[in-house]
Amino acid sequence: MIAGIIGATGYAGAELVRLLSGHPKIDSLCLSSVSFEGENIEEVYPNFLGRISCKLQKAEDVIAASDVVFSALPHGVGEPFAVACMERKIHYIDLSADFRFDDDEPVYSAWYGKQYKYPQLHKNSIYGLVELNRQKIKSLAEKGAVVIGNPGCYPTGGSLGAFPALAKGLNRAGAPVIVDAVTGVTGGGREPSRSFHYAECADSVSPYKVASHRHSPEIARNLAAMSAVGGNPAPQLIFTPRLAPVNRGILSVIYIPLKEQWCVNVNNVVMPLSSEIEAKTAEIRELYRAFYKDEPFVRILPAGLTAATNRVRQSNYCDISVHIDLNGSTLIVTTAIDNMVKGAAGQAVQNMNVLFGFEEKSGLDAIPALF
Ligand SMILES: NC(=O)c1ccc[n+]([C@@H]2O[C@H](COP(=O)([O-])OP(=O)(O)OC[C@H]3O[C@@H](n4cnc5c(N)ncnc54)[C@H](OP(=O)(O)O)[C@@H]3O)[C@@H](O)[C@H]2O)c1
């Protein structure tokens, strides 16, 4: 089987090249680039030397030669390529936001400043958070070619951490869910920008796009869908992203006010963690473990471990640790993903595996690289 990648020279595209070249069902790759057309991928990314040799072509030629197409382009340019794939009756997996809001175009337009040119296309698509939509993806694939809107990186880490608590209705109705997250610099892509210059981002951690990040509506929509699984009302979202001077990884800390509370905080005196809270934490950790028991890429960490980006590096895992604050009022969930893998290329390969009925871990079974 031939996998095509449009936008193969960007960070997410190059990560797709790396992952798909080791996929047991992929025989060869077909790669596109505008800026480097005619050159070989290993000239752009010398880490591929001796392993992958592939000339960069026009996107149209890639689509014509492929059995499945991944698009790792910026937002707003992928629709015509999706149309071409549907005409060829092959699956199209888009890593941008262009197919993440297909049932809510006004939200997409408000945040991305664009409107759909091919509205019909968005009726044949599905949001590719596999843990939420696996069955829908499979059912659509049985009927024909599918467009997948691969989730954003922050929405993946933020949503997976909240899913069990919301679906099981552990949260206090009306109270907002807070997602505080930190990303590494590859999240910004290969195009240089001032805030990503070494001198401006090294040795510093800074919030950015506070109360204005484009991933806010996607996370909020996911939290609503996850609450609906258990017949519960959607919570409000407060989301603050930060940039940290690391290459890969997203760490999210998610605060979920609990419906049931243990008010051990008498007269505002905060005492060390009580055995009552420890027992409740263990109970919720078990609930999380049972909820995700069949998910190959979600790991619920044992007591005493917190999620950390280095333990999921270069892997498709989402690590989750579960805690309750000292007052017993709030569930604190931390999640760690590699933004380039579970947050982008790995999740896209996972979607391909579901679409084609391959073993879901195919091509994604590497142990994380701690260092
Ligand atoms: N980086 C992440 O962690 C991450 C995570 C989740 C989702 N994503 C999404 O994945 C997509 C790619 O992200 P990235 O980080 O890989 O970005 P990137 O490094 O900037 O790469 C995008 C590539 O697309 C091509 N391109 C740019 N403008 C184009 C245009 N107008 N028409 C056709 N091709 C164009 C460029 O390659 P050529 O000039 O060689 O064609 C460029 O290298 C984005 O939509 C992003 O939001 C990224």
PDBQT file of the ligand as one rigid body, heavy atoms in Angstrom, charges set to zero:
ROOT
HETATM    1  N1  LIG A 401       3.475  20.769  14.931  1.00  0.00    +0.000 N 
HETATM    2  C1  LIG A 401       2.588  20.172  15.696  1.00  0.00    +0.000 C 
HETATM    3  O1  LIG A 401       2.894  19.780  16.832  1.00  0.00    +0.000 OA
HETATM    4  C2  LIG A 401       1.171  19.972  15.210  1.00  0.00    +0.000 A 
HETATM    5  C3  LIG A 401       0.286  19.283  16.047  1.00  0.00    +0.000 A 
HETATM    6  C4  LIG A 401      -1.031  19.068  15.632  1.00  0.00    +0.000 A 
HETATM    7  C5  LIG A 401      -1.449  19.560  14.400  1.00  0.00    +0.000 A 
HETATM    8  N2  LIG A 401      -0.569  20.245  13.625  1.00  0.00    +0.000 N 
HETATM    9  C6  LIG A 401      -1.087  20.762  12.342  1.00  0.00    +0.000 C 
HETATM   10  O2  LIG A 401      -0.412  20.125  11.273  1.00  0.00    +0.000 OA
HETATM   11  C7  LIG A 401      -0.285  21.038  10.180  1.00  0.00    +0.000 C 
HETATM   12  C8  LIG A 401       1.202  21.154   9.838  1.00  0.00    +0.000 C 
HETATM   13  O3  LIG A 401       1.862  21.672  10.972  1.00  0.00    +0.000 OA
HETATM   14  P1  LIG A 401       3.442  21.786  11.061  1.00  0.00    +0.000 P 
HETATM   15  O4  LIG A 401       3.748  22.089  12.455  1.00  0.00    +0.000 OA
HETATM   16  O5  LIG A 401       4.036  20.614  10.403  1.00  0.00    +0.000 OA
HETATM   17  O6  LIG A 401       3.685  23.082  10.156  1.00  0.00    +0.000 OA
HETATM   18  P2  LIG A 401       4.968  23.447   9.296  1.00  0.00    +0.000 P 
HETATM   19  O7  LIG A 401       6.178  22.860   9.919  1.00  0.00    +0.000 OA
HETATM   20  O8  LIG A 401       4.906  24.919   9.097  1.00  0.00    +0.000 OA
HETATM   21  O9  LIG A 401       4.735  22.700   7.911  1.00  0.00    +0.000 OA
HETATM   22  C9  LIG A 401       3.685  22.982   7.013  1.00  0.00    +0.000 C 
HETATM   23  C10 LIG A 401       4.176  22.667   5.605  1.00  0.00    +0.000 C 
HETATM   24  O10 LIG A 401       3.116  22.910   4.668  1.00  0.00    +0.000 OA
HETATM   25  C11 LIG A 401       3.640  23.441   3.464  1.00  0.00    +0.000 C 
HETATM   26  N3  LIG A 401       2.877  24.672   3.151  1.00  0.00    +0.000 N 
HETATM   27  C12 LIG A 401       2.876  25.829   3.819  1.00  0.00    +0.000 A 
HETATM   28  N4  LIG A 401       1.997  26.712   3.272  1.00  0.00    +0.000 NA
HETATM   29  C13 LIG A 401       1.432  26.074   2.230  1.00  0.00    +0.000 A 
HETATM   30  C14 LIG A 401       0.445  26.415   1.288  1.00  0.00    +0.000 A 
HETATM   31  N5  LIG A 401      -0.160  27.630   1.299  1.00  0.00    +0.000 N 
HETATM   32  N6  LIG A 401       0.090  25.514   0.347  1.00  0.00    +0.000 NA
HETATM   33  C15 LIG A 401       0.669  24.288   0.315  1.00  0.00    +0.000 A 
HETATM   34  N7  LIG A 401       1.629  23.908   1.199  1.00  0.00    +0.000 NA
HETATM   35  C16 LIG A 401       1.988  24.783   2.152  1.00  0.00    +0.000 A 
HETATM   36  C17 LIG A 401       5.098  23.773   3.696  1.00  0.00    +0.000 C 
HETATM   37  O11 LIG A 401       5.913  22.836   2.999  1.00  0.00    +0.000 OA
HETATM   38  P3  LIG A 401       6.385  23.046   1.495  1.00  0.00    +0.000 P 
HETATM   39  O12 LIG A 401       6.637  24.497   1.258  1.00  0.00    +0.000 OA
HETATM   40  O13 LIG A 401       7.635  22.215   1.413  1.00  0.00    +0.000 OA
HETATM   41  O14 LIG A 401       5.280  22.528   0.627  1.00  0.00    +0.000 OA
HETATM   42  C18 LIG A 401       5.316  23.576   5.174  1.00  0.00    +0.000 C 
HETATM   43  O15 LIG A 401       6.558  22.977   5.466  1.00  0.00    +0.000 OA
HETATM   44  C19 LIG A 401      -0.890  22.373  10.643  1.00  0.00    +0.000 C 
HETATM   45  O16 LIG A 401      -2.197  22.492  10.187  1.00  0.00    +0.000 OA
HETATM   46  C20 LIG A 401      -0.843  22.244  12.157  1.00  0.00    +0.000 C 
HETATM   47  O17 LIG A 401      -1.823  23.011  12.802  1.00  0.00    +0.000 OA
HETATM   48  C21 LIG A 401       0.726  20.457  13.991  1.00  0.00    +0.000 A 
ENDROOT
TORSDOF 0
